[in-house]
């Protein structure tokens, strides 16, 4: 997580990037032990400034930090007596005790490690609760890592209380077990999930006739002697409630003949207002491919009704020839793995 990464980066800054990377390679179990122990302390931290989280270190890591401490001791010739502790001036509020082989983290620094995640969570929650569609919301259910951290839970509860004291905040007693149970239940009975919020906007790419009144001149391309432009045809918007198995249909004009592969470019967007395929936040996922037509249905131009079926974790594609009602199966050739 971001919190664990910030903690490890703080130690890396003290030890030095090269030494820290070498330590990870040479002593992976000691590094993993540190990560697991910090995870426990993170889940115990309640936000009190006067609290101190102490981690007992394995010998190899203790020796590494002790070398750094000894360097500081040698540089300070005026210090009459060494108290056996190491303090990092660049990474305040952390101390290494070489007599006890413990690393102590003060509450103020734990808060700083949590700051980015806390701010992002609170902002996201505020934005959601201010959405008119959330008017009348009575409960907020925390899941994942946020629900396992007393400090993050308290921060979220404080934000909710300020926005609307009537909203109650709930969290599972054992967040990790709740996630595991949920995964098992869905695996045994996928029909338990009937819909889900779309994390992104999904769109099909469309080659359209360029219109100077509405299109960006810089994005125009020449196809033969005609000016064209690639735009997005939004299928599902970000945060939209999409039912499992929902089918969205778009017409496509094609001059496909026997055995022709008709391609539908699929895109994922991090915003709902994207218009062109080359905008920031737009990422091509791959191509929907429909193999179409036998010689009985050859035509100069035909209209295909392309169907996009949104499943639990993937998008399926098929098409219907509108003149004959013939159905053509397809598949999605993803350029990237689709993370819905």
N, C-alpha and C positions, 0 to 999 in steps of 0.2 A: 504494500500500500504506500501511499504518499508519505504517511507518517513514518513508517519503517525506513523508507528511502532517505528521508531527511535526517533521521538518527544516524544511519550508516554513513551518510555524507559528512556529518559533523565529525565522526571518528576518523574518516578518511582525511579530512582537512588537518586534523591534529597529527596523524601518523605520517601522512604523505601518500599521494596517489599510487606511486610505484610500489611502496612497501605494502600498502593495503591490498592492492591487487595480487601481489605475490603471496600474501598471507591467505587470501581466499583460495588461491590455487593449491597451496601446500597443505593447508589445514582446513578443508571444507567442513569437517565435523565441528570444529571449534567455532567457525563462522555461523554455522547453522544453529549451534547451541546458543549463541548470543542472540540470534534473530528470534528464536523461540522464547527465550527468557524475556526479551524486550516486549514481545507480543503479550505475555502474561502481565507484565507491569503496565503496559498500555491499557489493558482492560481493567486494571485496578485503579487507575488514576481518576480521581473525582474532581480535579480542578483546583484543589487547595494549593495556594502559593507556598505554604510552609511545609508541604509534604515532600518527602525525599524517596525516590525509587532506587533501591540498591540491587545491583545485579552481580552475583558471584561469577567470576570468569574462569574459564578453563586455563591451565598453566601456559599454553602457548600464546594465547591472547594477552594474558597478564604480563608475560615476559616482553611482548611487543610494546605494550603501553609503559612498562617499567623502564625500557630503554629510553623512551621519550622523556620520562620523568627525570632520569639520571642526567640527560643532556641539559635539562633546565637547571638541575641542581649545580652542575659544574659551571654553568654560566653565571650563577649567582654566588660569587665568592664572599660576599658580605653577610650571607646568611649563616649565623653561628650554629644553628642546630636544625636538622631536617626533621620535620614532623611526619615523614613517611607518606605524604600525600602529593598528588600531582594535580595541578590546576591549569587548564588550557585558557590562555587569555583571549584566543580567537574564537573559542566556543564556550562562552561563559556558562556557569551553573552546572558544569560537569566536573567531578573529581574522581581521580583514581587513587585508591589506597593500596600501596604495594605491600603492606603488612597483612592486610585482610584479603587481598586479591579481589577487591570489589570496585565497581564503577557506580558512583552515586549521581543521580540526575535530580536536580532541584525542580520544584513545581513550576517555577517561572519558565524554565527551558522546556518542560513537557508541554506547557501551553503553547509556546512558540512552535514546537514540532507539530502540534495539532492545528495551528492557525489556518493554514491554507484549506485543509479539508473542512474545518468548521465553517469558515466564511463561505465556501462554495455550497455546502449543504444548506446553510441558513438562507443564502440568496435564492437557491433553487426552490426552497420551501415557500419563501415569501412570494416569489413569482407565481407559483402554482396557486397559492391561496388567494392571491389578488385577481386571478382569472375569474371572470363572471360565471363561468361554468361550475366553479367550485363554491358558489354562494350556497350557504346552508350546510357546508361541510361540518360534521360533528366529531369526526375521529381522524387521527393521523396514526398510521401503523408503521413503525420503524422496522426495517429488515436489513440483513447483511451486517457489515462491520459497524455501522453507526449504532445499531441496537445493542452491541456488545460493549460499548464504551460509555461508562457513567458520565464522563466529561462531555462527550458529544450529545448524549441524551439530555443532559441538563441544559446545554446551550440551545438545543432545538426546542425544548419545553419553554425556555425563557422567551424565545422568538414567538412561538405560538401564543403564549400567554399575553404578550404585548399586542398581537394582532387581533386575537379574539379569545378572551379567557374562557369562553364556553366550549372551545374545542379541546378534546381530551387526547393525550398522546399515549399510545400503547406500544409495548415492545415485548418480544418473546422472552421467557425466562432464560432459555438457552438458545441464543441466536444461531450458533453453529449447528446444533442438532435440528433446529427448525428448518434450516436450509437443506440439510441432508434428507430429512423426512419428506420435504416438499418434492425433492428430485425423485425419490423413490415412488411417491404417490402418483406423480405425473407419468413416470415410466410404466407403472402398472395400469393406469387408467388415463390416457391422454385426453379423454373427453371431459375431464374435470375443468380444463381451461377452455372456455368458450370464446374468449376474446382477449386481446392484449393491446396495450398502448404501443404504437409504433415509435421506435426510438429515432427514426429518421423519416425523411420524405423519400418516396420511391417514385421514379419517373421512367418513361420510355423516351428515347431520343426520336425526334421527328425532323426530317429534311423538308423544309417548307420553302415556298416561293418568297423571295426577299421583298419586303415592303418598306421603302424608305421612311414611311410615316411612323412606323412602329418598331422597326428593327434597328439594331446597332450596325452602322455601316462598316465598322472595323472588323466585325465578325462575319461579314458576307464572304461566300466562296463561289467560285465559278464552276458550274457543272455543264460542260459543253459551252454553249453560248448563252446560258441562262444563269442568272445570279440567284443563289440559294443561301439558306442559313439553317444551322442546326439548333433546334429549340427543345425544350423539355415539355413533355405532356405528363403532368403530375397524376399519379395513380392513387397514392396514399400520402397524406400529409403527416408531418411529425406531430406526435402526441394524439393522433387520431385513434379512436377506438376501432380496431379491426377485428371482426369476427373470424375465428378459425375456419378456414375453408371458403372465405369470402372470394367471390369472383368479380373482377373488374374488367370490362370489355372496352376496347378501343378499335375503331375501324382503321384499316390500312389499305391504301391503294397500291396494287402491285401488278406487274405484267409477267408474273411467274408462269413457267411452262413445266412440262413433265419433269419430275424429280428435282425441281428447283428448291434450293434452301432459302427461305425468307428469314432475314435476320431482324431481330428487334433488340436494339441496344438498351440495356437496363442501367439505370443510374441511382445512386444513393446521395441524398443531399442533407446537409446539416441545418438547412433553413427552408422555410415554406415559400419564400418569394423568389427563388431562383428561376431564371427564364432560359438561360443558355447553357449548353453542355460544358463550356469551358470556364464557367464562373468559379470563384473561390467557394469552397465547401461542397463542390459537386465532384463525385467520384464514380467512375465507370465500374460497374460490377462484372459485366460480361454481356453475353448475347443470348437472347431467347431465339431458338432455332426451330422453325417449322418446315418440314419437308412436305411439299405440296404438289398436287395435281398429277393425274394421269392424263393420257392423251385425249380422253373423252372431254376434258374440261379446259383444254388450252384456250387462251383468249389473250388479246392484246392487253387488256386491262381488266382486272378483277378486284373486288373488294373483299378483304378478309376481315372477319371479326376476330381479333386476337384477344384471347381470354387469359387473364393473369389470375392465378389462384394463389391466395396467400394462406399458406399452411402455418404450422407452429413455428418452424425454423427455416422455411424455404419458400421460394416462389416457383410455381409450375406454370408452363405455358402450353396452350393448344390454340387452334384456330378453326373457324367455321367459314366455308365459302358461302357468301350470302346469296348467290344466285342458285346454288344447288343444295345448300344445307349440308354439304359433305364436311365431315369433321376430319381435321388433320392433327395428328399428335405431334408434339414437339418436346423439346428439352431445353434446359438452361446450361449454357457453357460459361461458367463463372470465371471471370478473370481474377477474382478474389473470392475468398470464402465469405459467404454471406452471413454477417452477424446482425440479426434483426433485433 
